[in-house]
């Protein structure tokens, strides 16, 4: 992107290039900005993983990794029309491809307990989008309390993994979103 404009930065007076009358206190300058379009963009906080199985059903993102009481919402989009959906959490990562009754990868299966935000059951319907406020939502007490299991509270410096689970209409397997690894600050 390139562009020309006129602006005054103090200093000498320029009567040329900006189209103004003599003694206009503006100077012409050239500004050019580049971006590297070959790199993949990622969330500002959190790292999305478990995204290679073509049967993963839903993108996942978090809006804020700072635990300051302003909310930390994890959103799953493009989940399709589901009957209901839950956000799951675990301290560990591990992959089980197509667990019984499901399609896609369960990516929280690293040996530790997997928790489910039961109180934040979502019914995305036709929109395919649902969100869970993991700090102040109805997560079993709010204030960053984790479901039990795994139990505990979100604290700065901790790293947790989140993944959406969607119950699909009758006869269809349940599905999993991509997963996100978040280190809170």
C-alpha positions in Angstrom: 0.0 0.0 0.0 1.5 3.4 -0.9 0.1 6.8 -0.6 0.9 10.5 -0.6 -0.3 13.1 1.8 0.6 16.4 3.3 1.3 16.9 7.0 3.1 19.5 9.1 5.9 18.2 11.4 7.3 21.6 12.3 10.5 22.9 10.7 10.7 24.7 7.3 7.7 25.9 5.3 7.2 24.2 1.9 5.2 26.0 -0.7 5.5 23.2 -3.3 3.9 19.8 -3.6 0.9 20.2 -1.4 -1.1 22.6 -3.5 -1.4 25.2 -0.8 -0.7 28.9 -1.0 2.8 30.3 -0.2 3.9 29.7 3.4 1.6 26.8 4.0 3.3 25.0 7.0 3.1 21.6 5.4 5.6 19.3 3.8 5.0 16.5 1.4 6.1 13.0 2.3 5.8 9.5 1.0 4.7 6.6 3.1 4.9 3.0 2.0 3.8 -0.1 4.1 4.3 -3.8 3.3 3.0 -7.0 4.7 4.3 -10.5 4.3 1.3 -12.4 2.7 3.2 -15.7 2.7 2.9 -16.1 6.5 0.0 -17.7 8.3 -1.7 -15.4 10.8 -2.5 -16.7 14.2 -4.5 -15.5 17.2 -3.0 -12.6 19.2 -3.1 -15.0 22.1 -3.4 -18.7 22.1 -2.1 -21.1 19.4 -4.6 -23.1 17.4 -3.7 -26.7 16.8 -5.3 -30.0 15.8 -6.3 -28.5 12.5 -5.1 -31.1 9.9 -8.1 -33.6 10.1 -10.6 -32.5 7.4 -13.4 -33.7 9.7 -12.6 -31.0 12.4 -15.8 -29.1 12.6 -15.3 -25.5 13.8 -12.7 -22.8 14.2 -11.7 -21.8 17.7 -10.3 -18.5 19.1 -9.9 -16.7 22.4 -10.4 -12.9 22.7 -8.2 -12.2 25.7 -5.4 -14.0 27.6 -5.1 -11.5 30.4 -6.9 -12.6 33.6 -7.9 -9.2 34.7 -11.7 -9.7 35.2 -12.6 -8.2 31.9 -13.7 -11.6 30.4 -12.0 -14.3 28.5 -14.3 -15.7 25.9 -13.6 -18.7 23.7 -15.6 -18.8 20.5 -16.2 -21.6 18.1 -17.4 -20.7 14.7 -18.4 -22.7 11.6 -19.6 -25.6 13.7 -22.6 -26.2 11.6 -26.1 -26.8 12.8 -25.9 -28.7 16.0 -28.3 -29.8 18.7 -26.0 -28.5 21.4 -22.4 -28.0 22.1 -19.9 -27.7 25.0 -16.4 -26.3 25.5 -13.9 -28.8 26.9 -10.7 -28.1 28.8 -7.6 -30.1 29.7 -4.0 -29.4 30.8 -2.6 -31.9 28.3 -2.7 -32.5 24.6 -3.0 -35.8 22.7 -5.0 -37.0 19.7 -7.6 -39.7 19.4 -8.8 -39.8 15.8 -12.5 -40.5 15.3 -13.4 -41.6 18.9 -16.4 -43.9 19.1 -19.5 -42.1 17.9 -17.5 -39.0 16.8 -15.9 -37.7 13.7 -12.7 -35.7 13.8 -9.8 -35.6 16.3 -10.3 -35.3 20.1 -7.1 -33.3 20.9 -7.2 -33.1 24.7 -6.4 -36.8 25.3 -2.9 -36.5 26.7 -3.6 -38.6 29.9 -4.9 -35.9 32.2 -8.6 -35.3 33.0 -10.8 -33.5 30.5 -13.3 -31.1 31.9 -16.5 -29.8 30.3 -18.2 -26.4 30.9 -21.6 -28.0 31.6 -23.2 -24.8 32.8 -22.4 -23.1 29.5 -24.2 -25.5 27.3 -24.6 -23.8 23.9 -27.3 -24.4 21.3 -25.8 -22.8 18.2 -28.6 -23.8 15.9 -28.2 -22.6 12.4 -25.5 -20.0 13.1 -22.8 -22.5 13.9 -21.2 -20.2 16.4 -21.1 -20.5 20.2 -19.0 -18.8 22.9 -18.1 -19.5 26.5 -16.8 -16.8 28.9 -14.3 -18.9 30.9 -13.7 -16.1 33.4 -17.1 -14.7 34.3 -19.6 -17.1 32.7 -21.8 -19.7 34.3 -18.8 -22.0 34.7 -19.5 -23.3 38.1 -18.8 -20.2 40.1 -17.2 -17.8 37.6 -14.0 -15.9 38.5 -12.0 -18.3 36.4 -13.0 -21.5 38.2 -12.4 -24.5 36.0 -15.0 -27.3 35.8 -14.3 -30.4 37.9 -12.4 -32.3 36.6 -9.8 -30.9 36.2 -10.8 -28.4 39.0 -8.9 -25.4 40.2 -8.8 -21.8 39.0 -7.2 -20.1 36.0 -4.1 -18.2 37.1 -1.5 -16.1 35.2 1.3 -18.3 33.9 -0.9 -21.4 33.5 -1.4 -23.1 30.1 -4.6 -24.8 29.2 -6.1 -26.5 26.1 -9.6 -25.9 24.9 -11.7 -27.7 22.3 -15.4 -27.5 21.3 -17.6 -30.6 21.1 -20.8 -30.5 19.0 -23.7 -33.0 19.2 -25.1 -33.2 15.7 -28.6 -34.0 14.6 -29.9 -37.6 14.9 -27.9 -40.2 13.0 -24.9 -38.0 12.5 -21.7 -38.5 14.5 -20.7 -35.9 17.1 -17.9 -33.6 16.0 -14.9 -31.7 17.4 -13.6 -28.2 16.7 -10.0 -27.4 16.2 -8.2 -26.9 19.6 -6.4 -23.9 21.1 -3.5 -23.9 23.6 -3.6 -20.8 25.8 -1.0 -19.4 28.2 -2.7 -16.9 30.5 -1.0 -13.7 31.7 
